[in-house]
Amino acid sequence: MILIVLLVLLYNSRNGWEICLVAGAIMTLLLCALIYMPLSISVSGNELSVNRSFKVKTIRLSEIRTIELCQPTLAERRICGSNGIFGYWGWFREKDLGKYFAYYGKSSDCFLVRLKDGRQYMLGCENPQAIVSYIKELL
């Protein structure tokens, strides 16, 4: 929605500074999407990794309290992040789950990782059952 508004503003801009300002906002939004968009999930050694474009987010298996298959609901509320541009990523809140950080493409391919310190991650991959089973065996 924000991207559409920014594109309309860019189209209707008259001054050079307006064009630069709106173009800068669009570039910032797209850069954030490229930094956070999830590409894949992997488990190597004692770490669960969320592979992103420029940086890998790692979660030590020793920090995981529980892991389970879980789909986000339609009642989820985005706090800050993307609701579909380059995947779903960012902070979300659901009534039953509370606040969590998400990295996933399709909601049907998700699993929830709860850490011992209370943080939660909604992650997604092509075969979530295999990842969840594998990590449960390691825990």
Backbone as numpy.savetxt, mean C-alpha at the origin, in Angstrom:
# Nx Ny Nz CAx CAy CAz Cx Cy Cz
-9.23 10.81 -7.71 -10.05 12.00 -7.71 -9.18 13.25 -7.71
-8.15 13.23 -6.87 -7.27 14.39 -6.79 -6.55 14.59 -8.11
-6.12 13.48 -8.73 -5.43 13.59 -10.02 -6.34 14.21 -11.08
-7.59 13.85 -11.08 -8.55 14.41 -12.05 -8.72 15.91 -11.81
-8.85 16.30 -10.55 -8.99 17.73 -10.23 -7.75 18.49 -10.68
-6.57 17.92 -10.42 -5.33 18.59 -10.82 -5.22 18.71 -12.34
-5.64 17.68 -13.06 -5.60 17.74 -14.52 -6.57 18.79 -15.06
-7.74 18.91 -14.46 -8.70 19.96 -14.87 -8.11 21.34 -14.58
-7.48 21.49 -13.41 -6.84 22.77 -13.09 -5.72 23.09 -14.07
-4.95 22.08 -14.44 -3.88 22.30 -15.40 -4.43 22.74 -16.75
-5.50 22.10 -17.18 -6.13 22.45 -18.46 -6.66 23.88 -18.45
-7.18 24.31 -17.31 -7.78 25.65 -17.21 -6.80 26.73 -16.75
-5.54 26.38 -16.53 -4.55 27.37 -16.07 -4.25 28.37 -17.18
-4.12 29.62 -16.77 -3.87 30.71 -17.73 -2.44 31.25 -17.62
-1.92 31.35 -16.41 -0.61 31.94 -16.17 0.46 30.86 -16.11
1.68 31.27 -16.37 2.81 30.35 -16.31 3.03 29.78 -14.92
2.86 30.63 -13.89 3.07 30.15 -12.52 2.00 29.16 -12.10
0.76 29.33 -12.59 -0.31 28.37 -12.29 0.01 27.02 -12.91
0.48 27.05 -14.14 0.84 25.80 -14.83 1.96 25.09 -14.08
2.98 25.83 -13.68 4.10 25.24 -12.94 3.65 24.67 -11.59
2.81 25.39 -10.89 2.32 24.95 -9.59 1.51 23.66 -9.70
0.58 23.63 -10.62 -0.27 22.44 -10.79 0.55 21.28 -11.34
1.44 21.53 -12.30 2.29 20.47 -12.84 3.19 19.91 -11.74
3.70 20.77 -10.86 4.51 20.30 -9.74 3.72 19.42 -8.79
2.46 19.77 -8.54 1.61 18.94 -7.67 1.35 17.58 -8.32
1.12 17.57 -9.62 0.90 16.30 -10.34 2.16 15.44 -10.28
3.31 16.04 -10.51 4.56 15.29 -10.47 4.83 14.73 -9.07
4.53 15.50 -8.03 4.70 15.03 -6.66 3.79 13.84 -6.38
2.55 13.92 -6.82 1.60 12.82 -6.63 2.08 11.56 -7.35
2.53 11.70 -8.58 3.00 10.54 -9.33 4.30 9.98 -8.75
5.18 10.83 -8.25 6.41 10.37 -7.62 6.11 9.56 -6.36
5.16 10.03 -5.56 4.75 9.27 -4.37 4.20 7.91 -4.77
3.41 7.88 -5.82 2.86 6.61 -6.30 3.97 5.67 -6.73
4.96 6.18 -7.44 6.07 5.33 -7.88 6.92 4.84 -6.71
7.06 5.63 -5.67 7.85 5.23 -4.51 7.16 4.14 -3.71
5.85 4.26 -3.52 5.13 3.35 -2.63 4.44 2.17 -3.32
4.25 2.22 -4.62 3.46 1.16 -5.27 4.10 -0.22 -5.05
3.28 -1.19 -4.65 3.80 -2.54 -4.41 3.99 -3.28 -5.73
5.12 -3.96 -5.85 5.40 -4.76 -7.04 5.27 -6.25 -6.77
5.80 -6.69 -5.62 5.72 -8.10 -5.27 6.01 -8.28 -3.78
5.72 -9.49 -3.30 5.98 -9.88 -1.92 6.91 -11.09 -1.97
7.89 -11.12 -1.08 8.78 -12.28 -1.03 9.20 -12.55 0.41
9.60 -13.80 0.66 10.13 -14.20 1.96 11.51 -14.76 1.71
12.49 -14.20 2.42 13.86 -14.64 2.25 14.53 -14.64 3.61
15.07 -15.78 3.97 15.73 -15.88 5.28 14.74 -15.63 6.39
14.97 -14.58 7.17 14.08 -14.28 8.29 13.33 -12.97 8.06
13.07 -12.62 6.79 12.38 -11.37 6.47 11.28 -11.57 5.44
10.19 -10.84 5.67 9.11 -10.70 4.69 9.36 -9.37 4.00
9.42 -9.36 2.68 9.76 -8.14 1.95 8.63 -7.71 1.03
8.34 -6.42 1.06 7.42 -5.79 0.12 8.31 -5.07 -0.88
8.38 -5.59 -2.08 9.25 -5.03 -3.11 8.53 -3.89 -3.81
9.10 -2.69 -3.70 8.54 -1.50 -4.32 9.51 -1.00 -5.38
9.13 0.04 -6.09 9.94 0.53 -7.21 11.36 0.92 -6.81
11.50 1.70 -5.75 12.80 2.23 -5.39 13.36 1.69 -4.08
12.52 1.09 -3.26 12.96 0.65 -1.94 12.17 -0.58 -1.53
12.81 -1.45 -0.79 12.15 -2.65 -0.29 11.77 -2.43 1.17
10.51 -2.67 1.50 10.05 -2.60 2.88 10.20 -3.99 3.47
10.99 -4.13 4.53 11.21 -5.44 5.13 10.58 -5.51 6.51
10.05 -6.68 6.81 9.47 -6.97 8.12 10.15 -8.24 8.62
10.80 -8.14 9.75 11.45 -9.32 10.31 10.40 -10.31 10.78
10.60 -11.58 10.48 9.63 -12.60 10.88 9.51 -12.68 12.39
10.57 -12.35 13.11 10.52 -12.39 14.58 9.60 -11.30 15.15
9.27 -10.27 14.35 8.38 -9.20 14.80 6.91 -9.53 14.56
6.62 -10.59 13.80 5.24 -10.93 13.44 4.56 -11.67 14.59
3.40 -11.15 15.02 2.59 -11.81 16.04 1.64 -12.80 15.38
0.88 -12.33 14.35 -0.03 -13.21 13.62 -0.02 -12.84 12.14
-0.40 -13.81 11.33 -0.58 -13.60 9.90 -1.78 -14.43 9.47
-2.68 -13.83 8.70 -3.89 -14.53 8.29 -4.42 -13.95 6.98
-5.14 -14.79 6.24 -5.82 -14.31 5.04 -6.91 -13.33 5.47
-7.01 -12.24 4.79 -7.98 -11.21 5.17 -8.18 -10.27 3.99
-9.43 -10.03 3.63 -9.73 -9.08 2.56 -10.20 -7.76 3.15
-9.73 -6.66 2.58 -10.27 -5.37 3.03 -11.75 -5.29 2.66
-12.50 -4.59 3.48 -13.94 -4.48 3.23 -14.27 -3.20 2.49
-15.50 -3.12 2.04 -15.96 -1.90 1.37 -16.07 -0.73 2.35
-16.06 -1.06 3.64 -16.20 -0.01 4.66 -14.86 0.60 5.04
-13.78 0.18 4.36 -12.48 0.75 4.70 -12.44 2.23 4.34
-11.70 2.96 5.12 -11.54 4.41 4.87 -10.06 4.69 4.67
-9.79 5.37 3.59 -8.41 5.76 3.31 -8.08 6.98 4.15
-7.02 6.90 4.91 -6.55 8.04 5.69 -5.61 8.86 4.83
-4.64 8.20 4.24 -3.67 8.88 3.37 -3.03 7.82 2.49
-3.14 7.99 1.18 -2.54 7.03 0.26 -3.34 6.92 -1.01
-3.09 5.84 -1.73 -3.71 5.62 -3.03 -4.83 4.60 -2.92
-5.93 4.92 -3.52 -7.06 4.00 -3.55 -7.19 3.39 -4.93
-6.07 2.98 -5.51 -6.09 2.28 -6.79 -5.09 2.77 -7.82
-4.50 3.95 -7.65 -3.50 4.41 -8.61 -2.19 3.70 -8.29
-1.71 2.86 -9.19 -0.52 2.05 -9.00 -0.68 1.13 -7.79
-1.83 0.58 -7.60 -2.11 -0.31 -6.48 -2.69 0.45 -5.30
-3.00 -0.29 -4.26 -3.51 0.31 -3.02 -2.35 0.37 -2.04
-2.05 1.55 -1.59 -0.97 1.73 -0.62 -1.29 2.93 0.24
-0.82 2.89 1.46 -1.05 3.99 2.38 -1.78 3.54 3.63
-2.19 4.53 4.43 -2.89 4.26 5.68 -4.39 4.13 5.43
-4.98 3.06 5.97 -6.41 2.81 5.88 -6.93 2.49 7.28
-8.23 2.61 7.45 -8.86 2.26 8.73 -10.15 1.50 8.44
-10.34 0.43 9.19 -11.58 -0.34 9.13 -12.11 -0.50 10.55
-13.42 -0.61 10.66 -14.05 -0.71 11.97 -13.54 -1.93 12.74
-13.48 -3.08 12.09 -13.08 -4.31 12.79 -11.58 -4.45 12.98
-10.79 -3.94 12.03 -9.34 -4.13 12.07 -8.58 -2.98 12.71
-9.15 -1.79 12.65 -8.42 -0.62 13.10 -7.57 -0.06 11.97
-6.49 0.61 12.34 -5.63 1.27 11.35 -4.54 0.30 10.87
-4.27 0.33 9.57 -3.21 -0.49 9.00 -2.61 0.20 7.79
-1.39 -0.21 7.42 -0.74 0.27 6.22 -0.91 -0.81 5.16
-1.29 -0.41 3.96 -1.60 -1.38 2.90 -0.59 -1.30 1.76
-0.29 -2.47 1.22 0.47 -2.62 -0.02 -0.18 -3.78 -0.77
-1.10 -3.52 -1.69 -1.69 -4.61 -2.45 -2.26 -4.11 -3.77
-2.51 -5.08 -4.66 -3.09 -4.76 -5.96 -4.58 -5.08 -6.00
-4.94 -6.34 -5.72 -6.34 -6.77 -5.71 -6.75 -7.14 -4.29
-7.93 -6.71 -3.89 -8.38 -6.98 -2.53 -8.62 -8.47 -2.29
-8.87 -9.23 -3.34 -9.12 -10.67 -3.16 -7.83 -11.45 -2.87
-6.68 -10.83 -3.04 -5.39 -11.50 -2.85 -4.65 -11.01 -1.61
-5.36 -10.65 -0.56 -4.74 -10.00 0.59 -4.58 -10.91 1.80
-3.63 -10.52 2.63 -3.46 -11.13 3.95 -3.02 -10.04 4.92
-3.33 -10.24 6.18 -3.05 -9.25 7.23 -1.91 -9.74 8.10
-0.93 -8.87 8.30 0.21 -9.16 9.17 0.10 -8.24 10.38
0.01 -8.84 11.57 -0.02 -8.06 12.81 1.34 -8.24 13.49
1.95 -7.13 13.84 3.25 -7.18 14.50 3.10 -7.12 16.02
4.12 -7.52 16.70 4.11 -7.55 18.17 3.98 -6.15 18.76
4.44 -5.13 18.04 4.35 -3.76 18.55 3.00 -3.09 18.23
2.06 -3.82 17.63 0.73 -3.30 17.36 0.50 -2.82 15.94
1.57 -2.61 15.16 1.39 -2.19 13.77 0.77 -3.32 12.96
0.04 -2.92 11.91 -0.61 -3.89 11.04 -0.34 -3.53 9.58
-0.18 -4.57 8.75 0.03 -4.39 7.32 -0.92 -5.28 6.56
-1.64 -4.70 5.61 -2.47 -5.46 4.67 -1.63 -5.61 3.41
-1.23 -6.83 3.11 -0.37 -7.09 1.97 -1.11 -7.96 0.95
-0.66 -7.92 -0.28 -1.29 -8.72 -1.31 -0.28 -9.27 -2.29
-0.59 -10.47 -2.80 0.25 -11.11 -3.82 -0.62 -12.09 -4.60
-0.04 -12.72 -5.62 -0.82 -13.62 -6.47 -1.29 -14.86 -5.75
-0.50 -15.40 -4.83 -0.88 -16.61 -4.11 -0.73 -16.38 -2.60
-1.68 -15.65 -2.01 -1.54 -15.31 -0.59 -1.58 -16.52 0.34
-2.33 -17.57 -0.04 -2.42 -18.75 0.81 -1.05 -19.40 1.00
-0.26 -19.45 -0.07 1.07 -20.07 0.00 1.99 -19.25 0.91
1.97 -17.94 0.79 2.82 -17.08 1.63 2.42 -17.21 3.10
1.11 -17.15 3.37 0.62 -17.25 4.75 1.01 -18.59 5.35
0.81 -19.68 4.61 1.16 -21.02 5.11 2.66 -21.13 5.37
3.45 -20.63 4.45 4.91 -20.69 4.59 5.38 -19.92 5.82
4.88 -18.72 6.00 5.31 -17.91 7.16 4.82 -18.53 8.46
3.62 -19.10 8.47 3.13 -19.77 9.70 4.03 -20.93 10.07
4.53 -21.65 9.07 5.46 -22.75 9.35 6.76 -22.23 9.95
7.24 -21.09 9.46 8.47 -20.51 9.98 8.31 -19.94 11.39
7.10 -19.49 11.71 6.86 -18.92 13.04 6.73 -20.04 14.06
